[in-house]
């Protein structure tokens, strides 16, 4: 008797842990049941993937969707809409909302807000503070929590933990891998006077490479002393890459497409406030250092650090303009363009956008295209040439730092647990994203 599936993705070029080759993917009850030749099988829905690349679903491990409290910039629905349109099946959202996500009630509130509104699957960070440090070991085990996030450089309210004693206290109380924004707050404070009003090219002078490197050296030293695992977000300097290469026993590493693609001072001169983010876009030698880190295996994950602000806010003269830029919808197209231009292989891209996230965060059932895993797929047209445009961005802020950039390679379908949620630039059905589960907390879910 012929096998029956809920969904078959037929005739695409599959790329996964087994390599690359033509085949079909059969999904039933939200999970991948078979990969291979399913020519004799039937399904309630068939997606013709002829001529397309079938990737494991892309996971974006760093987004700021601004809800609650800052919904004029973004909310969970609009942010996840942009994610699905960009081929992203799951996101990890940051705690610097208003109120901050630092206790069970604020986490539960985000999960409730996400229900039936987010187009992709999701998990939320708990922010580490000196007020909740003693409870972080319990908080990080809550269902829907992807881990603890600590800001070592200036951030929202109590989310700043600047000194070694505070970071050490966090590390002593957590058991999962803790995630860090690594900039030295003391050096940043010393250098704020270097900001030139209206001159965004001074941003990487204020937040210089030494501020990042000094913080990362401190962080790694503390983690090694305590035998704890850390994840260093949006690494931007060649010095950090070389240093972290020698400390992979405790530290995993995340890069962003922005820091791999934009360069100072050109980006600031052209984009002004739209190029402003923390840590900053840096000069060419650091961009090359990041690419060396990808080639050498230092980088584990690509995350977008999607952090939107309105165009009006961004137009304020530096340093009154806020830091952060949208990126969840453009993560995959920008990285596919780097593939097209020969900077990395498709296999390495898959590792950085799905398998790496699964390894780093111990995601349960996601991040791999294999039998028994969630039916999460991203379908890509490697030959498609598109211009990224402000007008096509689903984010509430309505802009991208890559406006006008011509890319080759584009996501054409997003499949989350066997449900086609995006096809050919259109969202399908209704928002039914669910909380992501993690191996280290399965008995808490």
N, C-alpha and C positions, 0 to 999 in steps of 0.2 A: 504493500500500500504506500502511495506517495506521501512524503512528509508534508505537513502543513505548518505554515508559520504565520505570524501576525504581519511581518514585514520581510521582504527580501530586497536587498540592494544588489542588483544584478549587473554583471559584466564590467565592473570597474577594475582599475588597477589598484589592488590592495597593497598597502605598505604597513607592515607591523614588525613584531619581533622576529618573524620567520623570514623577512626579506620583502621582495616585491614581486608581484605576479598577478595575472588576471584571475578573477574569481568572483564568487557571490558570497554575501553575508546573510544568514538567516537569523531572524530575531523573533523570540516568542516570550511573552510575559515580561517584557522589558529587558531581557538578557540575550546575549548572543548564544545561539544554540549550535550553529554549524558555520564553518567557513570552508568554501571549496566550490565544487561544481554542483549547483542545486537546480540544474536544468529540468529535472523531473518533478521538482517540488512546486507546491502552490502556496499562495499567501493571500491574506486579506488585502494587502497593499504591496505593490511592486514599484520600486524606484529604478528606472533605467539609468545606470551609471556608465554607460558606454562612453569612452573617451575621457572619463573623469578619474581623478585620484581619490581613493577612499582611505582616509586617515583615521586613526583613533581620535575621538572628540577632543578638541582643544580645551584646556583648562587654564583659566587666568587666575593666578594666585594672589593678585594684588589689585583691588579696585576700591574706590571710594564712591559709593552711590548716594551719599549725603542725606539719607533719610534715617531717622527723623531729624527735623530742625533746620535743614538747609535745602528744602525741596525746590527752591527757585533755581538751584544749580543743577539738581538731578534728583531722581527718586528711584526706588527699587524697580518699578515697572519700566521707566524709560532707560535706565542703565542696563537692565537685563534684555530689553528690546535691542539695544545696540550690540550687546554681547551675541545674541542669537543671530543677528544679521551679519556679524563678523565671523561666524563659524564656531563660536565658543559655547560649550555645553555646560560649563560649571564655573563659578566664580567664588573667590574668597574675599569678603568685604571687610573694610577696616573700621576700627572703633571710634574714630574721631568725628562722631556726629554730635548732635545736641539733643538730649544728653549723651554723654559718652557711654560706650558699651563696656561696662566694668563690673556688672553684677548679674545675678540670675534674672532679675526682672527686665533689665534693658536688653539682654540677649533674647529672652522670651518675646519681648515686644517686637524685635526685628523679625524673628521667625514667624510671628503672627502676621505682621505686615507683608511678609514675602508670600504667604500662602495664597495661591490662586492669582497672584499678581506678577510673579517673576517667571520669565520665559525659559530660564535655564536653572539648573540645579545650583545650590548655594550653600555656603557656610560662612560664619561670622567670627571674626577675631574678638577675643576679650582683651581690652587694654590693661596693661600692667601699670599700677600706680602704687605709691607708698601707702595709700589707704587700704588697698585690697591685697597687698603682697602676701599676707599670711594665708589667704584663701585661694591663691592662684592654682594650687594643686587640685582643689575641688572644682574651681570654675572651668579649668581647661578640659575637664571630663564631661561637661554638660553636652547633651545632644545638640548638634548643629554648630558646635564650636570647633574651628580649625586650629586653635592654639592661642597662645598669648603673644601679643604685639607690644613692643616697647619702643618708645621714641627717646633716643639719646640726644637728639637735637630738637630745637624749639618746635612745639606742637600745641595742641588744644588743651588749655586748662591744666588739670592734674596729670595728663598723660605724659608729661616730661619727667624722665628719670635721668638726671645728668651725671651723677657721680658714681664712682665705683662701688661704694657701699650699697647704693640702691640697686644697681644692676646685679650685684652679688646676691642680694636678698631675693630678687626675682628668680635667679637661677637656682638658688637653694630650694625654692618652694615649688618649682615646676618639675614635671617628669617627662612631658613631651618635648619636642623640639620647639624652642622659643625663637621668635622672629623679631628682628631689630632694624629700625632706621638708625644707621650708624653715622652720625656727625657729632663732633665734639662741641657741646654747648658752650664750654668755657672759651674755646677759641672763636666760636661764632660771635659771642658777646664782645670779645676784644676787637673784632674786625668790623662790627656794624657801622662804624664811622667811615669806612672806606666806600660805602654806597654813595654813588653820584646821582643826584636827583635827575630823573628822566633818562638815565643812561643804563640800559639793561646790560651792557657789556661789563658793568662792574659787578654783576651778580656772582660770577664764578671767582671774583677776587674776594668778595665778602665771605663766601662759603668755599674756601679754597680747597685744593686737593689735600693739603695737610690736615684740615679739619676732619675730612673723611678718614684718611689713613690713620691718624692718631686715635680716633674713636675705635676703629676696627682692630688696631693692635691691642688696645685696652680690653675690648670685648673678648677677643680670642684668648687672651691671657687669663681672664676670669673664668671662661668656659673650660679651658684646659685644667686649671687648678681644681675646679669642682667636678670635672668629668661629666660635663653637661653638653647637650647638642644645641647648636644655634643655627639660625638661617639669617644670612645677611642680605637685606633687600637692596635693590637698585644700586649695586656697586658701580662706581663711575671712574675710578682711577687705575692707571697702569700699576702703581705701587701696591694697591690693594690686591689686584689680581695676582701679582708675583708672590705677595705675602700669603694670601689665602691658599695658593697652590701647595704650600708646605704645611697647611693645617686642615686638610680635608677630613681628618679623623673626627673633628668636632664641628666643622663649619661647612654648611652648604651655601650656595651662592646664586643670587638672582640678578639678571640684567633686564633692562627695558629696551624695546625697539627704538625709543627716542634717543637714548644714549648711544646706541649702535649706529644711528642714522644721521642725526643732526650734529653740527660742529660749531663751536665758538671760535671767533666772534661772529661768523657769518650769520648764524641763526638768530642772534640777538639783533643784529643790524637789520635783518629782513623782517623778522616776526615781532620784534620788540617784546611786549609783555606776554605774547603767546608762546614764547620760548622759555619762559621763566618757570622752573620747577626746582624742587629740592630732593636730592642733591642736584647741582646745576648741570646743564649741558656744558661739556668741556671741550678743550681744543683737541686737534687731530691726534696728538700722540696718545692721549688717553682713549680716544675712540679705537685706535689701533691696538692699544693694550687690551681692550675688551674683546676685540676680535681674536687676539692671540689667546685669550682666556677661553673662548669658545673652541678654538682649534685644539687646545691642549686639554680640554675636558674639565677645566676649572668651573665653568658655569654649569649649573644643574637645571635651572628653570628660566624661562622668559615670562615675566609678568608685565602688564601694561602700566601699572601705577595710574590707572584711570582716575583722574582727580579734577573734575570740571569746575570751572568758574564761568560766569557770564562774560560776554565781550565787554560790557560796560565796566565790570570790575577789573578786567585785564587792561583796560585803557587808562587806568589811573597811572600817573607818572611813578616810575620806580623811585624808591622801594615801597610805595604805598600799594602797588599792584600785588595781588596774591599769587602764590606759587602753586603750580599744578596745571595739568593739561589732560584732555580726554585721550583715550587710547584703546579702550576695549574693542571697539569696532574695527580698528585699523591694525591691531596686533598681527593678525595672520596675513593680511595683504602686504604689509610692509616687510615681514619676514620672508614671505614667498618671493617678493621681489629680490631680496638678497640671495635667495636660492637661484633665481633666474640669472642673476649677475655673477654667480659662481663663488659667493662668499661662504656658503655652507651647503651641505648636502641635505636632501630631503630626509634622510635617515636621522641626521643630527637635529633637524627641525622637529621631527616627531618626538625625539627624546626630550627636547627642551620644552615642548608644549603639552605633553601628556605623560609620558613615562617618568620624566623627571619629577613632576609634581606628585605622582603616585609614590615614588620612592621617598622623597623628602618628607612628605606629610603622612605617609602610610594610609593613603586613601583606600577604603574598602570597596573593591569592585569597579573602580574607575581608573582610567589612565592607560588601559591596554586593550587592544582589539584581540580578544581571545575567547574561546568557548567558555561559558560560565560567567563572563564579565558583563557589566552593564552594556546595553545596546546603544552606546554613544559613538557617533560617527560624524566626521566633517568631510563633506565632499567638495573637491577643489577642481577647478578648470585651470590647469597649468598654462594653457595657451592664452587665456583671456587677458586682454590689456584694458585697463581701466584707469581713469583719472580719479584720484581721491578728491572729494569736494565737500566744502562746508554744507552744501544743500542736501547731501546724501546722509548726513550724520543723524542718527536717531536720538543721540544724547540731547537732553534738554538745553544744554548750552549752545548747541547748534554750530560747532566749529571743530576743526582739526588742525594741528600744527603742520599736517602734511597736505593741506589744501593745494591742489594743482599738481601734485606728484603723480607721475605716470608709473603704474605698477604692472608687472606681469605675474599672473597667478592670482586667483580670486575664489573665495568660498561661494559655492552655489547651493549648498544644502547643509542644514544642521539637524542632526537626529539625536534626540535625548531620550535614553531608555526606550528606544524603538519607536518613538513618536517623531514624525517629521515636523519640526517647529518653524523651519525656514526653508523656502525653495525659491531660487531665482530672485532673490531680493525681496521676497514677500513673506511676512509671518503668516503661519497657518494655524487654524484651530484656536485654542485658548491657552492662556498661561497656566502651566501645571508643573512648574519647577518644584523640586523637593529638596530637603536638607541632605547634604553630602554626609556619608558615614565614614568613620575612621577605624582602622584596625585596633588601635590602642584603646579605644573607648567603646567597642561594640557592646559590651555588657551594660554600658550606661545608656545606650540608645533605646 
